[in-house]
Amino acid sequence: MYKNKNYSKALNHNIFKIISQASEDLNLESYVIGGFVRDHLLQRGEPKDIDIVTVGSGIELAKKVSALLPHKPKVQVFKNYGTAMLRADNLEIEFVGARTESYSQDSRNPVVEDGTLGDDQNRRDFTINALALSLNKDNYGEILDPFNGLEDLKNQLIKTPLDPDITYSDDPLRMLRAIRFATQLGFKIETESLQAINRNKYRIKIISRERIVDELNKILLSEKPSVGFTLLHRTGLLHLILPQLTALEGIEEVDGQKHKDNFWHTLEVVDNISKNTDDLWLRWAALLHDIGKAPTKRFDDKIGWTFHGHEFTGAKMVYKLFKEMHLPLNEKMKYVQKLVLMSSRPIVIADETVTDSAVRRLIFDAGDYIEDLMTLCEADITTKNPKRFKKYHNNFQKVREKIKEVEERDHIRNFQPPVTGEEIMEIFNLKPSKEIGIIKSAIKEAILEGLIPNEYEAAKDFMLKKGKELGLQPAQ
């Protein structure tokens, strides 16, 4: 594996020939570096992002490449960083001049100076991301591997090129990136590197919430997110980033009665749901579905451990957490809130006799989120008892069948009252008043309870009856 020193086959896309020509025209040395090289060697599919490092001006090289391309793509220049970017053939190509960096204690933004290719490889986060392929005519496709990155790829190891304490202290975001790459690639983090993350964990406080969330999202979207969250936990980073989650850890015992460890249970739920959905926000809902259990945990002498109202408390915590983490406070947050709030409802229904009334209310409250809610609740089954596991899944299947049957018959999802408030006002010759709300609410309750069908005539008859009870007379 990786015995070749020349990988010109990796550079068969026409864009590399053009970059090579542009470099020669400008008398520059240029190289493909980082993720493209790593992912090609790992055979991780077609790349979308390409990083080019040149010993000279990356901005000038980008402009020259654009001039050589038939469609002359626009070059975006980032003068402060000395970088430029253009898009060609569905590829996003970033150009940067080789550089050396030095850091201050309170910022991950380095002081940058021009440097050699070796300087640029020194500043890379991991050995597997420091691999470079030459685009120069005299050694086109030759790999430059100063830190044995090929060997680390072979051994599936995340390792820093230089002293990990310096690497992580200089740019603490690299600690999250190490864990993210280990999770995405199925690699191990070198022991010394893992220990360095633990030693430098408090440096994460200088990283913006947006950057942290970006890495968390990538971990959550991986095939098995628990790998990343376990590493975050082991290194102490998770307590600093999501203390609401680590607060769930631990098992308490009183009078011989224990509760399950809700932290490790949560990670199981996230892994379970990840087998069935790539929806980032549904995975966030799984991660946060039990966060209300830490503040609501109580021991009752008669019934043991309780978490009364943890769904309601958890839903309120979702808003606060999203705000603190600079996650979107829009429909995405409301979606996660709703699923956390309702996360026990289908479970309660499944444990009891599945009545039409209970299912109607579930559909009414969940609306378009009903399928996602059921997916979350099924992922929440983490019992290791085969009989109980089968029983719970069978019960949920009954709930799903009942949901389909009731929805086809009663059309409760996105419920709109068959009789509008305007019609009630017109029939009883009313101005806006509390009676209208009472009648509308009574109609809704009657439909959800199955007292009347979700149809106009039945709802109108019920409205007239309810109006009479309130002492109202239809207008003549």
Number of C-alpha atoms within 10 A of each C-alpha: 8 12 6 8 12 16 18 16 8 14 18 11 10 11 17 19 16 18 24 22 19 22 25 15 11 13 12 17 19 29 28 23 25 24 19 23 24 20 16 15 17 13 9 11 8 10 14 13 15 17 18 29 27 25 20 21 19 24 23 19 27 27 21 20 22 21 16 15 14 7 9 15 17 14 19 15 19 12 9 7 13 18 21 23 22 19 17 14 9 9 14 14 18 21 26 25 26 27 23 19 16 12 15 12 10 13 14 20 13 14 12 15 13 16 16 17 20 15 15 21 26 21 19 19 24 26 26 30 23 27 25 27 26 24 26 20 13 8 12 19 22 18 21 21 19 15 19 14 24 22 15 18 21 13 11 18 22 27 25 28 21 15 12 23 18 14 24 25 25 23 22 23 22 21 26 24 20 26 26 26 21 20 26 18 17 16 18 18 20 17 12 14 20 20 16 20 29 18 15 21 22 14 21 23 14 14 15 13 15 12 13 18 15 14 19 22 16 17 24 28 20 21 16 21 25 22 21 25 21 16 20 24 18 15 20 18 22 18 16 15 19 14 13 23 23 19 16 22 16 12 11 13 11 12 8 7 11 13 15 13 13 20 21 18 18 24 20 21 23 26 21 23 24 22 11 11 15 14 13 15 18 23 24 22 26 29 25 23 29 27 26 27 22 20 15 15 16 13 17 10 9 6 8 15 18 14 15 13 14 23 25 16 19 24 27 15 18 26 18 13 17 16 13 10 17 15 16 12 13 9 9 16 20 15 17 24 23 20 28 30 23 21 24 19 19 24 19 12 18 21 12 11 12 18 14 18 17 19 25 23 18 21 24 19 17 21 15 12 16 20 14 17 25 21 18 27 23 19 21 22 18 14 12 8 9 9 9 13 13 13 14 18 16 13 19 22 15 16 22 18 12 17 22 14 14 19 16 11 11 17 18 23 20 12 14 11 17 17 19 13 15 12 13 23 17 13 17 17 13 16 12 11 9 8 17 21 13 14 21 20 13 16 24 21 15 17 23 23 17 14 13 17 16 22 14 12 13 16 22 17 12 18 20 18 14 18 20 13 10 12 8 16 13 14 10 6
